[in-house]
Amino acid sequence: MAGWLSLMLVVVVAGREAMREVNVFQLMELRTVIGFCFLYPLIHRNGGFAMMRTQRLPQHIGRNLVHYGAQLGWFFALTLIPIGQVVAIEFTMPIWTAILAASFLGERMTSWKVVAIVLGVVGVVMIVRPATGEINPGQLIALCAAVGFGISVAMVKSLTRTEKTLTIIFWMLVVQSSAGILPALYTWQWPSAYSWIWIVLIAFCGTFSHYCMASAMLYADATIVVPMDFLRVPLTAAAGWLIYSERLDLFTVLGATLILFGNLLNLKAPAPLPVRVGT
């Protein structure tokens, strides 16, 4: 999860910079194609493409179509509202993930996990706190992306029960590059040298951040892993302040404190289930 947090922080800044010149469909397509080049050495070392076979292709396709749509919305929202706000709104995602994981994957929803999610969401609201009662299109797009990410994370957790991390990332790149090829060609404009730097960074960090996330899912419940990702909110808010002079005020600090406290509570081990002794 530390790898996920670090790499996603780079993706936020790189995405903002790349989309000054590059269309979102083109950015997504280049991200997946270049990301595949970065991933290939791992595929080769682990037995080649023969080892990427799966019995759950429909689940891979469904998960990645949802994730592709969510990513499109996320990158587009970066151009409409502050980056700290995009990531903060994204963190309604654990609500959907926790509900899905508890409902369909059989994970325990302990009181500590509920408190962690509530504190995290309250912290996010404190950071976002729109100045008016109106929600602008960028916020709505970011919220829809958050719902999509929540569905995607729950599906990844399901896939980790039978699939290797490398297989999950391989099919992510294959499905998403196939889904985006036609829109990318239709909107194609050759990127400048400046844009290529950010595109390559997005491809590298985006690919291996998901490798880190899928690996974390392998060792812990989604309802533990996902709330740890709340730390990305204060980190992104700090980056927005340092790089783009976006606000970082008392409410942001208080919200980040609640998020951190919620994560600490979430790391509390659940009480063991009672064991029935036969007579």
Secondary structure by P-SEA (a helix, b strand, c coil): caaaaaaaaaaaaaaaaaaccccaaaaaaaaaaaaaaaaaaaaaaaccccccccccaaaaaaaaaaaaaaaaaaaaaaacccaaaaaaaacaaaaaaaaaaaccccccccaaaaaaaaaaaaaaaaaaccccccccaaaaaaaaaaaaaaaaaaaaaaaaccccaaaaaaaaaaaaaaacaaaaaaacccccaaaaaaaaaaaaaaaaaaaaaaaaaacccaaaaaaaacaaaaaaaaaaaacccccccaaaaaaaaaaaaaaaaaaccccccbbbbcc
